C-alpha cells in the first residue's frame, strides 16, 4: 500500500486567502513508517503549514491525529 504525504510550504496570500499555486507538495512512500518519519521531519522543521498523510483507501491522517500518532504534544 502506498502512503502519500501532502503539505503546504507557503502561507496563503492574506489578501485573497488563496495559496500560491506552487505551495502544495506531495511525496509518496511504500510504508506507513516511512511516511510518518517524513511527516515528523516536516512538522519539526516548522516550514510547513499543513501536513497530512493519506493511504490508498483515501483515509487521511492529519492535524491533531497525526501529531498524536507521531507522539508529538498538541499545541
C-alpha distance (Angstrom), angle and dihedral (degrees) to the residues before:
residue distance angle dihedral
X1 . . .
X2 3.80 . .
X3 3.79 122.9 .
X4 3.78 121.5 -153.6
X5 3.78 125.9 -158.1
X6 3.78 116.3 -154.8
X7 3.77 119.8 -169.4
X8 3.78 142.3 161.9
X9 3.76 117.9 -135.9
X10 3.80 98.0 -175.7
X11 3.79 132.0 59.7
X12 3.80 120.4 -115.9
X13 3.78 116.7 -95.5
X14 3.81 102.3 -96.6
X15 3.80 93.3 -144.0
X16 3.81 94.7 57.2
X17 3.84 103.2 15.9
X18 3.80 86.9 -129.9
X19 3.77 124.7 130.7
X20 3.78 118.3 -122.9
X21 3.81 109.5 -100.5
X22 3.80 92.4 -115.0
X23 3.83 94.4 49.9
X24 3.83 98.3 90.7
X25 3.77 118.6 81.1
X26 3.79 131.8 179.9
X27 3.80 131.3 -163.9
X28 3.82 127.8 -177.5
X29 3.81 126.9 -145.0
X30 3.80 132.9 -175.8
X31 3.80 96.4 -135.9
X32 3.78 137.1 38.3
X33 3.81 90.3 -125.8
X34 3.82 92.2 57.3
X35 3.80 90.4 48.7
X36 3.81 92.1 48.6
X37 3.80 91.6 49.9
X38 3.82 91.0 52.2
X39 3.82 92.3 45.1
X40 3.79 90.1 52.3
X41 3.83 90.1 51.1
X42 3.80 91.1 51.5
X43 3.81 93.1 48.1
X44 3.81 94.8 45.3
X45 3.82 92.5 47.8
X46 3.80 87.9 57.8
X47 3.80 93.9 -147.5
X48 3.82 94.7 111.9
X49 3.77 125.2 77.3
X50 3.81 98.7 -165.5
X51 3.82 128.8 23.2
X52 3.82 126.4 179.9
X53 3.80 135.6 166.1
X54 3.80 120.7 -147.7
X55 3.82 128.2 -173.7
X56 3.82 127.8 -153.3
X57 3.81 91.7 -90.1
X58 3.81 90.3 60.3
X59 3.80 95.7 -109.8
X60 3.81 107.6 150.0
X61 3.77 123.6 -152.3
X62 3.78 113.7 -167.9
X63 3.78 145.7 128.8
X64 3.80 116.7 18.8
X65 3.82 92.9 -6.2
X66 3.80 90.0 57.1
X67 3.80 92.3 46.5
X68 3.81 90.9 51.7
X69 3.81 92.1 48.0
X70 3.81 88.8 51.8
X71 3.81 91.3 47.7
X72 3.81 93.2 -116.5
X73 3.80 121.8 144.0
X74 3.78 114.3 -109.6
X75 3.80 109.3 -116.7
